[in-house]
Structures are given as structure tokens and as C-alpha cells.
């Protein structure tokens, strides 16, 4: 996956989660890959100025949800919330 920044990176993770939810049969879309993508978003947020605490909180919750085996729609909801905070004026 090409390196994306900010909202584009979160949208890419949402795409992965949606693929998993749709049962696309893509063996590359695993919980481990989704978790790694969320961690990459967290790394990007860490370096962001000013810090985005709410975005980080949603991303951490999404990561926990993946690790807990929560349904893909729950993970996607958290990612959409992070995206909304990141793109709000």
C-alpha cells in the first residue's frame, strides 16, 4: 500500500475494514494487517502538530476493537469518527 498521510491514510484503513466486512475473500485483509495499518495512522498522528488527542483516542479504540475481535462495522465506526475529527474545520 502506498504511503498516505492524514485523512487519506485513515480512508485506506476504512477500505481495508470494509473489504473484510464484505467478505471479499482477500487473504491479505487480515486483522493483523488492519491493526498494522491503524498503528501506522497512530504513528502519523504522533508526529502531527498540533496533537490530535481525539483522533488518537478513536484510533486506539479501533486498534483495541480489532484485537478484541469486534465486528468490522464497529471498527469502521471508530475510524469514521477519527476521520471526522481530523477533517473538521
N, C-alpha and C positions, 0 to 999 in steps of 0.2 A: 504494500500500500504506500503511495507517495506521501511524503511528509506534508501535513497540513497544519495550519495554525488556527487557534481560537475556535470560532464557530464552525468552520469547515471541518476541523478535527472531530468535534462533537457530533456533527452531522454524519460523518463517516462511521462513527461508533453506532449511532442510531440505525444506520443502514445495515450494519452487521447484526444488530439485535433484531431488527425486523426480518432479516433473512432467516435467522434462527427461528423466529416465531412462525414464519410462513412454512417452515419445514422444507426449506429449499433443497435439502439433501446434499448441501455443500459441506463436505467433511472438513473444510478449512474453517468453518464457522463453529468454533467450539467455545465453551465457557472460558477456557484458558486464553484463547485469542481475544475474546471480548474483554476479559479482565486486563490483559496486557494493553489493549487499546485505551481503556479507561485510565490505566496508570500513566500512559503517555500523555493523556489530557491533563492529568494531575500535575505531571512534570512541567507542562506548558503553563499551567495556571500559577505554579510556584514562582516562575520567573516573571510573571506578569506584573506590571506596575499600573495602577495601584493594585494591591492584593484583592482578590475577589473571594471573600470568605464564603458567601452564599453559594457561589459556583462550586467551590471546593467541597463544601458540605454536601451538596447534591451528588457530586461525583463520588465522594467517599461512600455515601449511602448506596449509590448504584453499584459500586465495587463490592460492598458488603452483600447486596442483594444477589449478585452473581455468585459469590462464594457460598451463600446460603441456599442456592438452588431455587430462588424465587422465579416466578414466571417471567418470560421475556417482556410482556406488556408492562409489568411493574418496573422493570429495569428501564425500559424505554420512557416511561412516565418521568422517572427521575432525571434521565438525560435530557428530555424536553424541558424540564424545569430549569436545569443548568443552562441550557441553550437560551431560554427566555431571559434569564438573569443576565447572561453575557451580552445579549443583543439589545437589552433595554437601553433607552437613551439616558 
